[in-house]
Amino acid sequence: MSNFFDKSDLTRKDVDEIVSDTLKNCDDGELYFEDSKSESIVLDDNKIKSSNYSSDLGFGFRAISDEVVAYSHSNEISKDSLKNSAKSLQSTLKSIKGIYNHEIPKTNNKFYDDINPIEQKTLDAKLEVLNKVNDYLRKKDSTVKQVTASFSGEKKSIEIIRSGGEALTDVRPLIRFNVSVMLEKNGRKETGVYGIGGRQSYDDYLKNDNWKNVCEEALRIASVNLDSKPAPAGEMKVVLGPGWPAILIHEAIGHGLEGDFNRKKTSAFHDLMGQKVASEGVTIVDDGTIDKRRGSLTIDDEGTPTERTVLIENGILKNFMQDRLNARLMNTKSTGSGRRESYKHIVLPRMRNTMMLSGKQTQDEMIKSVDKGIFAVSFGGGQVDITSGKFVFNCTEAYEINNGKIGSPIKGATLIGDGPSILKEVSMVGNDMMMDPGIGTCGKAGQGVPVGVAQPSILIDKMTVGGTKL
Amino acid sequence: MIKDQEYLKSKASYCLDLAKKLGVTDASVTVGNSISETVSFRNKVLDESNRSDSLAVSIDTYLGKKKSSISSSNLLEENLKILIEKCFETTKITPEDEFNSLPDKELLAKNVKDLNLYDQSHIENEKKIDYLKELEEIASIDNKIINTESGFTENKSNFILANSDGFCNGYKSSSFTASCVAVAKDDNSMERDYEFTSKCHLNDISNPLELGKIAAEQTIKKLSPKKIGSDKLSIIFDKRISKGFLSSFAGAISASSIARGTSFLKDKLNQQIFSNSINVIDKPDLIKGMGSKCFDSEGVKTDTLKLVSNGILNNYLVDTYNGKKLNLKSNGRCGGSTNLYFENGNIDFDNLLKSHSKILYVTETIGHGANLVTGDYSVGATGFLVEDGKFKYPVNEITIAGNFKEMFKNITLANDLEFKYSVNSPTMMIDGMTVAGK
């Protein structure tokens, strides 16, 4: 286990005393230590462009009384610094008389190993892979004009110390390998991006020269786009491919089902619990327990073991995602969804791996049923306005569908829809559920956390496609 | 208290000395400290207080043309020693890159002007609370407003940049930011909008009554929106959106995008890229400017650049590394633009609204739909339909799309430029974009 304060003037007894003393009249709160080591190695424009190593150690001290959260964080680990933080918390929460909630569930599960992925592959070996990627792509296709390839790896160790001295720890590895390629043909430029990753070592993802598959996929997306024509504009049927396009679920539904927005009644979903929000056959879960996935966590950032939370079951809204604060105020239990980007950030209810489960239809049936529409396979990112429920996501690989057949590729376009009603427009759910390749980062209130998504192919009867061709 | 220059300098020179002792040929170090205190309110009661104190060091070490970097928040000498050793070891096995180097000595900033970027005033949390109470009281006065959230942040920063060529400089800066987000509801819809103010000096921020009032009014105006049909329309972008086109433009003319060949503005130097009435300025030495800088993140002096005059692109934003690749001298823009703005156009706001019988007025966009490689642009939008110069009704769930190459040539600017942010634009109209709706 990591010793977060063994090089400081703090002892465990000091820490326990300060924590217990500060939180004694609070409803909840904890001291969170974090030690993260991370690296990023980037090849770009035929050269190793950067090789960065970063080491960050700090704490975040949180005290909660009723609805009020006081937070103080610092990267100076010392008795003075911790006492200053405690003072800052006490000055916010002056007249409090809460009863500290000691209850926190325990778990013996572990969804990833205590490894440091950075140390498990030498820098030389990483540089070699990046150079191979560059050579492979540039030799493979003369239209390749730019290649960027990168490794990023992290080992984050955390310890949560609660009032009364209870301590919970977790060690979280995370890696990502990414390739981006730009092609130029007849004066036209297009890019293709693909990546893989999760909570294992680099080599777990790169065995059997898997880097070649990543290259091929990036190249394929870019090549398709070189021949793309302007996207249509207006409402039409949309077939989404399996896997990564599930960022639709993440944006359209996921954020709106996070506990904070529903407690505050600012989510378009806050008064829809128990009601039909999706077509029959649509089931959506948020699961933090899938082995070694990017969005998985053994315990969340408040120490609660993660779980598989059913959000929508056969079209009916069943649960919101909760951290401890929002769960308490809404009279329910944490779903292990309390997350933070780092010790510098407060805990918020967040998604983990958000998945729409498989149905019975095939992708073929969906395409055949569409007279005029688009087939969207790959996406950039998305965004949602929680309150109005309107969400967007950006296609990076899509095709037109004419009379039940896939036609020409179309240029990247934004698709816009309405969260609470979009899932009622889902008329077919495929039998081909797939996880994304392990590359997602979700942003909320300025905090980025790693997440996953999954879905089968789906047919949406009506969505607005933001192309240029009327 | 924020760490003073002497403390930061001592840490920086410790790192430089150690790196030199290990045998690096060049090194550069940035040490920074930032303290911020935020108080948040929701529905007129205290919701959150947050104090953050961060120290950070980042070090680049060079061995000839080999380079690598480390960063850390742990400034204990013992830790710094381990990290610098690790950095140097990494540097040794990193391949050479002929363009790696510290900036040219003659380009380093010599005289650092006082741009009045630091206000030492400290506003106690109690005072922040008073401000937010007043703000939310006004914001929630209309019963259509069902939720208000507001926040007040005070930030103080100080930094030192030092390199092995003898550059060693830094300065303090401060910011005071207040914001309000309101949620309004009627029988048909629930909508959200916001307003904020951010300044280097406490006395310059908007008063709470004004801020709360604007946030509430803007939110209520959005209620019961309609979706409009797909069409080619002239679009007017509110100032808070029009500035975004300048940010995209700055990204597309950064030397790194140009050198990599991944910009739609590559090879466009000295060519017409905007309509000939358009001028774009980047002015680093604006007094109290939110984007003001005395030197860039490599220590290179910054001069005012007229990036675009009469629609013609004059400069890229050049840093040392990419400048060497492009055979250009750094113009002190490592880290991007400073105070970037469009000069005013000739038409006033009211006449711009009347310039076409039917106009879409956009107040918010969502999504990351700007592709700087191709110039393709497609985002979700909300706003208002304007007919004959009058706001008719709110509009949402639509997208707007075009390509920057054509959009830039079809820009008309109003004459209402204000310096509110680090990137500023007057109200902007673009003709000929596609709106996708029903």
Interface residues (C-beta under 8 A of the other chain):
Chain A: K7 D44 D45 K47 I48 K49 S50 S51 N52 Y53 S54 S55 D56 L57 G58 E67 V68 V69 A70 Y71 S72 H73 S74 N75 E76 S81 S85 S88 S91 T92 L123 D124 L127 K145 Q146 M182 E184 R188 K189 E190 T191 A231 A233 G234 E235 K264 K265 T266 A268 K344 I346 G380 G381 G382 Q383 V384 D385 I386 T387 S388 K390 F391 V392 F393 N394 K411 G412 A413 T414 L415 I416 G417 D418 T464 V465 G466 G467 T468 K469 L470
Chain B: R42 V45 L46 D47 E48 S49 N50 R51 S52 D53 S54 L55 A56 K67 S68 S69 I70 S71 S72 S73 N74 L76 E78 N79 L83 K86 C87 T90 I93 T94 P95 D97 N125 I146 N147 E149 V183 S189 M190 E191 R192 P225 K227 S230 D231 K232 A259 R260 G261 T262 F264 K325 E364 I366 G367 H368 G369 N371 V373 T374 D376 S378 V379 G380 T382 N396 E397 I398 T399 I400 A401 G402 N403 T434 V435 A436 G437 K438
